[in-house]
Amino acid sequence: MKLFNSFIIKSYRLFLRLTLSFCIIGSSQAAGLLTPKNNHLGELKIKDHEVNVIIEDGYAITRIEQVFHNPHTQDLEAIYAFPVPEQASVGEFTLWIDGKPITGEVLEKKQARQIYETEKAAGRDSGITEKNGYKTFEISVNPVRAGQDTRIRLVYIQPAHIDTGIGRYVYPLEEGGVDEAALNFWNNNDKVENTFKFNLQLKSAYPVKGLRLPNQPLAQVSQNAKGEWEVAMRSQAQTTLNTTANEEQPNTHVANTSQIVSTEVNPKNRTAYTLNKDIVVYWRLQDGLPGSIDLVTQKPKANGRGTFMLTVTPGDDLDPITQGTDWVFVLDISGSMQGKYATLAEGVNQALKKMRTQDRFRIVTFNNSASEISTGYVAATPENLRYYTDKVKNVKPGGGTNLFAGIALGMQAIDSDRPTGIVLVTDGVANVGETEQKKFIELVKKQDMRIFTFIMGNSANRPLLQAVTKASGGFADNVSNSDDIVGKIILATSKMTHKAMHGMEVNIAGVKTADITPAQIGSLYRGQQLVLFGHYWGNGQAHVQIKSKISGQQKIYESRFPFPATANDNPEIERLWAFARIEDLNEEIQDFGEKADIKQAIVDLATEFGLVTDYTSMVTMREESFTAHGIDRSNKRRVEMEHQAQQQRRQQTARSRRVDQQQPAFTAPRAGTGRSSGGGSGGAMGIWTLLLLPLLALRRKRT
């Protein structure tokens, strides 16, 4: 088993090294203020950038306030691009007009753009937030008055999942750099000139052992008397203060978060902070916590419709895999791998050397087309390992990215008598051959195998890669350049070395429910949580039954607990439900093509719940302009309701949302990195740490 675990770790390490190469060695664009290249007046300036994050009740609210400054003598339009965070729904865009904050309203995309252009042409203050596919949110503000400041606020909400006892929040700042047309047209200004602030508050009813921010020497972490955790970062230009942060140990917990921390800045280089690195925050729950079911509800009226968020954290009863396994390495060798291939080849070498003799492997590469380095499945003998390691080293990267061809060739000759995993290494931005998502789904459903992929970079094609892995019963994970790479290895290894729950179903009886999303759950791997959104009517005791298959055998978990008649503490979950439902509808469009009724359903949901989507945008203008255009201020009312609820929660301590205490659904404790059964722990990690050193050193050199 140790050899097998070591092989899986090596396989994952190879995979991670390859995907990391795309962003660590390649160029990385930052989120920043954008102005046209042909603007002879030059860039606008970012004066201040402040981020406030609250994580509680299973979701995170991120509030960004930014001040632009126009140093020129004429009015200009500012366009700001921000990477689309994972599963995030933008519900508020506020523009300060005449010193007063004005919140935007969501309209059908074409209508919103027309109104914005009308207001711009009339010289009236206005702004618009649009979504550029899976890549960025783009905010246009006009005018940024000559010699004056313009202030905006953007707020988004997203689920805050726990994986194997570890929570993770990412504030995305690295623009993935996959849209070459945009990069060629726009100049990037990612420098904050005066003050940068990042504040995060974590409220958890489950005990938290500690927080960590990799590579953030300015971060101060503290725990208050209520058991809540806080992170504070502040950087101010042209100011020198004594810092309590230890740059040798950047994650030291500091009790006093009110202490301002900054670095000495050269007066000739007025830069408080550069918006070019993601900020990653981890929190680790106490080991040995029970498996659980948590319920968050919003139901303003007893006789009305309620919304719920049901979070299932299974107990750790998934056994390790002990039989021989087939592994197919599908490696991207397109032109983007130039200068990185030596690292790729060494990763393959190290992974192959750790395989067990009963395991087999194939090696497939793809660029404009796909080819196989191995000759069918190859036994992991010392002779074969040396031979194919040399062949991998001699490959010369170049060409485009025919992702479909690579997966198709990797799926050939699957042996139905042996478990098979495909380790896919790519950012998923297919630009050669078949690119339609529907064709990818049809392809992976032809064989019984699992595809494991890591989504690298903020502009990677998450929808495609997630759809492919979900259709195969595998899993996808997101990786940032700012992540703790060793930690990601530990979490992924425990999934790949243990059995999984497949074909999951959740049935709720006793309370009327509907509109549950995701419509199809698929698989759940060790340490993962299942999060369901839905509507309910009435109240009372519900019987919840969770079904899954583990190695073909059905397993049932069940509990009974009440749904409340009224609940007013968490209005944000209404937006989270709507966003999850829109994601389901977008999957239908990707799989079967755009249909008028599905598109209209997305527009209706987005306008009702105030969400920026591929088909809707949020426009902000003077109050009298909303009246003149006949636009109802429904999103303004929703934002006010959410602000009021957030203010009330801020005065409260963290509340337990667990509902299955009386009848626990799980008998085993939940999976955690501190448990002996966790994959990737023990002596093997010492080897992995050594292998990571060159890659981490490379990252430090570039940053």
N, C-alpha and C positions, 0 to 999 in steps of 0.2 A: 504494500500500500504506500510506503514511503517513497518508493521509486515512482509509482504512478503519480502521486501528488507532486513529486519533483518535476515530472514531465509536464504536468498540467501547468505548474507555475512557470516552467520554461516556455511553454507554448504561449501562455498569456504574456510573459515578459517580451517575447519576440513580437507579439502582436502590438503591445503597448509601445515598444521601441520604434516600431515602424510608423504607427500613427502619430506618435509624438514628433517624429522627424518632420512631418508636414508643417508643423507650427514652430518648432524650436529652431530649426535651421532655416526654413523658408521665411520670407518677409511677412511681418505681422503688422496689420494696419490697426490704428486705434480709433475708438469712437471719439468724434470731435466735431467742432463747428466747421461746416463746409461752405466754401464760397467758390464761384466759378474761376477757373484759371485765367480767363481773359479779363477778369476784373482788375484794372490797372491800379485801383486803390488799395489792393491787398486785403488781407484777412481781417475779419472781425476778431474780437478778443473774448475769451472766457474769463470773466473776473472771479466769479465764485461758483463753487460746485459743492452742494451739500446733499448727503444721502442719509435718510433715516429709515431703518428697517425694524419692523416688529414681527417676531415669529411667535405664534401662539395658536392653540386649538387646531394644529395640523396644517396651518397655512401661513404664508409670509406676505406682508404688505410692504412694498418698497416705494418710498416717496423721494423723488429727486427734484431739487430746486436748483436752478442754474441762472446766473446773471450774465448776459452778453453785453458787450460794450462796442459801440461804433465810434472809432477815433477820427472818423473822416468828416468832411463838411457836407456830405449829402446822405440822404436816407438810403438804406440798403435792405435787401431781403436776406435773411439768414436761414440756412438749411442745416439741420442737425440730424445725424444718423446715429441710431442706437441699436446695438445687436438685439435680436429677439430672444429674450430669456426663455429657458425651457418651461413649457406649459404655462406661460404667463399671459394674463389678459389685461390689457390697458383699459382702465375704467375712468381715468381722469386726466385731462390736459387743461391746465389753467394758465391763462396769460394775464399779466398785470397790465391794465389799461387805465391811464390817468391815476395810477397809484392804487387801483382797486383790482382784486383778483376776479377774473371772469372764467367760469368753468365751461368747457365745450359740450356740444351735443353731437351725437352720432347720427349720421345720415348715410344713405346709399352713396357709394364712392363717387360716382360721376356728379351727382347733385352737390355733394360737399365740395368738390373741386371747383365747380361752376360758381358756387356762392363765394368761396375764398377768392377766386379771380375777380369777381365783381367787386368785392370789398377792397381788394388790393388796387384795382384800377381807379376806385373812387378815393384812394388815399387814406382809407380808414384802417385802423389797427385791426389785425386779424391774424389767425394762425390755423394750421391744419396738421393733424397727425394721420399719416397713412402707413400702410403695411406693405413692404416690398417682399412678398412671398415669405419664405422661411428665413430670410436673411436679416432684415433690419426694419425698425420703425423709423420713419422719416418725418421730421417735424419742420414745417416751414413757418416762419414768422415774418410778417411785413407790416409796417416798416420797422426796422431798428433805427430809431431816430438819430440823426447826425449829432455826434458828441454826447449821446445819452446812453443810458442803460436800458436793457429789456430783460424782464424777469419772467421765467416760465416754471411750471411745476408739472411733472409727469408722475403718475401713480399707477403701479401695476400690482396684481395679486397672483400668487401661484401656490400650489400645494407644497408643503414642506415634509418630504418623505423621510423615513428612517430606514436605513439599510444595514442589517446585521448590527444593530445597536448604535449606528453612527448616523447623525444628521449632517446634512451638507447644504449650504447656501452659497450661491455664486452671484456676485454682482458683475455682470459681463461688461467688459470694456474693450476687449480685443476684437476689432472688426476682422472677420476671417480672411478677407483679401481674395475671395473667389470671384468677385464681380469685377473683372478687368475693365469693362467699359466705364463703370462708375469711378474706378480708381484713376483712369486716364483723364476723366473730365473734371474731377474735383480736386481741390487742394485740401489737405487735412491740417487743422489746427487743434491739437489735443492738449495744449498747455493751459493750466489754470493759473492765472496770474496773481491773484490775491490770497484766497483761502480755500482750502479743500477740507471738508469734514465728512467723516463716515461714522455713523452711530448705529449700533445694532443692539436690540433688547430681545433676549430669549426668555420666554415664560413657559416652563414645562412642569406639568404635574408629576411626571416621571423623574426620578432623581437623575441629575446630570453630574457626571464626574469631572468634566472639564471642557474648555473650549480651546481651539487652536486655529491660528491664522498663519499658514505657511508664507515665508518670505515677506512678512510685513513688519519691519523693525519699529514702525511708529505705533503699532497696535497696543493698546492697553486693555486687559481683560480683568474684570472684577465680578464678584458675587455679592449681592446685597443680602440684607437680613431676611428677606422673604424667600431666599433660595433662587432668585432670578439672576441671570447673567447679563452682563453688559460689555460691549466692545466700543472703544472710543479711539478714533484716529483724527488727528488734525495736523495740517501742514500749512504754514503761512509764510509767504515770500518775504524776504528781507528782514527776517526776525531771527535772532539767536537766543535760544533759551536752553537752560540745562535740561537734558532729557533723562527721564527715568527708565526709558526703554533700553534693553540690553541688546545691542546689535549682534552680539555673538550668540545670544539665545533670544531670538525675536519673538517668542511666544510666552515669555515670562508673565505670570499673572501679576497685575499691579492693582492694589486695593483702591487707589485714588484715581478714578477715571476723569475727574474734573481737571487734572493737570494737563495743561496744553503742551503738546510735544511738537517740535518742529526742527528742521535742519537749517544750518546756516546757508543762505542763498547769496550768490554773487549779485550785487546790485545791477550789474550789466545784463543779468539773465533773470528777469523777473518771472520766475516760475515757482509756484507753490507746489504743484503736483502735475504729473503727466498721466493722462487718461489712456494708458496703453497696456495695462496689465489687469486681468481679472482679479477680483478680491474674493477669495474662497474662505469660508468660515465653516469649521467642523465643530460638532458637539457630540460627546460620547455619553451615552446613558449608562447607568449603573448595571453591572453584570448580574445575571440571574433573574431579571425581571420576568414576570409571567407572560405567556402569550395572551392576547387580549383582543377585545372588540371595543372600539371607541365610536361615539355617536355625537355629532354636532348638528343642531337643527336651527332653522329659522322659520317661524310661523306666527306672523303678527296677529291673525284672527283665528279664534277657535273653530269657526265654521268655514274657514278658508283653506287654501292650499299651502302646504308647508314644503320646505326644501331640506334635504338631509345630506350629510357627508358621513359615510360609514367607512371606518378604517379597520381593517383586519390585519393583525400582526400574529402570524401563526407561531405555535410552539415549535421547538427545534426537534422534530421527529423524522427528519429526512436522513436516511442511511447513506454512508459513503459508497461510491461506485468501486467495485473491486475487479470486474472482468476486463479483459483486454479491449482496447478501444482503437478505432481508426480515426486518424486526424488528417484533415486536408488543409494545407496552408495555401490560401489564395492571396497572392502578393501583387500589389500595384507596382509596376516598374515603368510607369509613364515618365515623361520628361521632368515632372516635379520632383522625382527622386534623384536627379542629378546632384552629386555632391553628398548624398546621404546613403548611397548604396553600400558602402563599406560597413556602416553600422548595421544595416539590414542583414547583410551576409553573416556578420559575426553573431547576430541574434539567432539566426537559423542554426548556426553551428552549435551554440550553447543549448538551444532547445532540443535538437536532435540527440545530443550526447546524453541527455537525461531520460530518454525514453526507455521503457521496459522492453524486454525481448518479445513479449507477447503482443505488444502494440505494433501497429503499422502506420505508414504515412504516405502521403502524396504531396508533391509540391507543384502548384500551378501558378503561372505568372500571366499578367495581362497588361497591355497598353492599347494600341490600336486593335489588336486581336489577342487571343489567348493561346497559350501553349503549355505543355507539361514538361517539366524538367525530369521528373521521375518516370518510370515505365510501369504504370499501374501502381498498385499498392506494394510497398517495399517493407520488408521486415527490418526491424531496428537492430540489425547486427552491426558490430564495429566496422566491418568492411563497407557496408552500405552507407553508414553514417559518414565515414571519411569521403567516400566517392561523391555523395550528393552535396556534401558541404562544399567541396571544391567546385562543383558545377554551379551552385548558387553564386559563389564568389565571382565567377567569370561572366555573369550576366551584365549586359550594358543597358542602363535605363535610357528611355526616350519615347517620344510619341504621345498620343492622347490617352484617354481613359475609357476603355470599353468595359465597364463594370459588368454588364449583362453577360458578355462572353466569358469573363473570368468566373462568375458564379456558375454558369452553365457547364463549363468544363470541369470545375471542381465537383459538381454533383454527379458526374458520370461514374459508373461502376460502383455505386453504393451497394454494400453488402448488407442485405436485410437481416442477417444473423448476428451482426455486430453493431454496437452503438457507434454512431458516427458524428463527429463534430467538425464544422467548417470554421476556421479562424480567418475572417475576412479583414484585410488591411486596406482601407481606403477612406476618403472623406465623403464618398458617395456622390460627388458631383460628376455624374456621368456625362460625357460630351462626345462620345463616339458610339455608333451602333444604336441598339435599342435603349431608349431612355424613358419609355412610358411605364409608370408604376404598375399598372394592371398586368403588364407582361412579366414583370419581376415576380409578382404574387403568383401568377399562374405557374411560373417556372419552379419556385421553391416548393409548391404544394405537390409536385410530381413525385417527390422522394421523401422518405421518412428519415430525416436528419435534422440536426440543430445548427443554426448559424449564430455565431457569437461575433459581435462587432462593437467597437467603441467609436462613438461619434466625437470626432476631433475638431475643435474649432467652433466659434460662434456662428459661422456662416456655412457650416456643413449641412448637407441635405438630410436633416433629422427626419422629416416625414417619410422619405423613401427608406432609409435604413431601419427606422423603427417598424415600418410596415413589413419589410422583408424579414426581419428577425421575429416579429410576432407571428407571421404566417408560418414560419418554420418551427415555432415553439421554442426558439432560442431567446436570448436577451441582448439588449443594447444598453450601453452605458455611455454617459457623457464624460469627457475628459478635457480639462482645461490645462493650459501650460502652468497655471498656478497651483495645481493640485499637488497633494502629497502622493507621489507616484507609488511609493512602497505601500501606502495605505490602500490605494486602488487595487494593487496586486492582491493584497490579503482578501479584500471583499470579493473580487472576481474569482479567485481560486476556490473559495469555499462553495461558490455556485457550481463551478465546473467539475468539482470532485464529489458532489453529492447529488442524489436523486432529486427530482423536482415534482411539483404538483402540476399535472396537465389536465386540460379539459375542465377547468374550474367552472362551477355554477354556484350562484347564491340565490336562495329562495326565501322570500319574506311572506309570512302568513299572519293573519290576525289584525293587520293594519293595511288599509288600501294603499298601494304604491304604484307608481308608473314612471315612465320617462327615465328609467335607470340607465346610467352610462358609466363605463363603456358598455356598449351593447354586447360585445364578445370579450370575455376576460382573457382567455388563452391560458398561458402557463405562469406559474409563480415559482421562483427559485429561492434557494435557502437565503434567509435573511430579508427577503423582499416583503413589502407591505402591499395589500390590496386596498385600493381606495375607490369606493363607489359613490356616485352622486345620484339623487333621484328626488321625486316628489312624493308627498303622502297627504292623506286626508284623514280627519278624525284624530283619534288618539287611543292609547291603551297598550296592552301587552302584545308584543310581536314575537312570533316564533321564527328564528333565523336559522337556516340550514345551509351549510357550506359543503359542497361536494367536490371531490377531485379524484384523479387517478394517479397512483404512485406505482410505477413499474407494472401498469396494467390492472392493479387492484384498486377497487373503489374505497375511498376513505371519506367518512362523514363527520363533520364537526357541527355542533348545534348549541343554541342557547336561547333563553327567553329574557326579554327586557322591554321596558315601556318606551313608546314614542310620546312626547309631551303634547298637550292640547295647544299651548302657546309657547313661543320662544322668540325673544327679540334681541339677543345679544350678538348675533353673528350674521348681519345682513349681507356680508361679502360672499357667503357661500352661494347666494343666488347667482352672482356673476360666475363663480367657479362652476356651478352646474351648467350654466348656459355655454361657457367656453368649452367644457367637456363634450357637450352635445354638438357644438359646432365642429369640434375635432372629428367626431364620428361622421358627420355629414361631409366634411372635407375628405375623409378616407373614401367615402362612396364616390365622390367626384374623381379622386385619383384612380380608383379602381375601374370605374365604369364610364367615366367621362362626365362633363358638365351637363346637367339637366336644369331646365328652367325652374322646376318646382323645388329642387334641392337648393339651388342658388337663392331663391326667394325665401326659403325657410331659414337660411343663414342670415339674410338681410333682416328678416323679421325678428329673429332672436337677438341679433346684435344691436338693433335700434331699440328694442324693448329694454335690454339690460345694459346698454351703453358700452359696447365692445368694439374695438378697432379690429377689423378682419380683412381678408383679401377683397371683400366686396363692400366694406363700409369704412368710413373715415370719420374723424372727430374734428369739427370745425369750431373755432372760438372767435368771437367778435363782440362788439358793443351790445349792451342789452337791447337798445333800440333797434339794432340790426336784426336780432333774433325776432323781435316783434314784427318788423317790416317784412321779413321773409316768412312769417307765419309758422315759426318753429317752436314747438312746445318745449318747455324747460324740464323735461322728465329726468334727464341725467343730472341736472343741477340738484333736483330734489333727492335723487338717490345718493349722490355724493354727500349731501348734508346729513342724510340719515346715517350713512356709514361713519362720517366724522363724529357724530353724536355717540354712536355705539362704541367707537374706538376710545373716546374720551372717558366713557363710563368704565370700560374694561381696564383702562390704564390705572384706575384707582383700586382695582381688585387684584388679589393674588391669583396665581395660576390655579385653575380649576380642573379637577379630574373629569375627563370625558369618558372614562371606562364605564361600560354598562353591563358587562357580563360577570360582575363579581359574584352575584348570587348563584349563577349557573355558569361556571367557566366553560368556554368552548374548547380550551386546550389544557392538557395536563402537564405538558413539558414547558420549561422556561423557553423564552424566545431566543433565537440565535444571537450570538454576540462574539466579538473578536477576542474576548478574554476567555472563552470556553475552550476546553481542550480539543473539542471536535472541530474547531474552526480551521478551514483549509488555509494553508500558507503560513501557519505559525510554526514555531520551533526552529530547528537548526537550518532548514532550507532558506529561511529569510536572511540568514547571514550571508549566504552565497549571493542572494538577490541584491542585497545592499551593496556588495562589492561590484556587481555588474552594473548597478545604477550609477556608480560614482563618475565614470566618464561622461555619461549623458547629463547628469546633474551639473557637472563642471562646465559642460558646454552651455547649458542654460545660463549659469551664472556669468559666463564670459559674454554672452549676448546681451544680458540684462544689465 
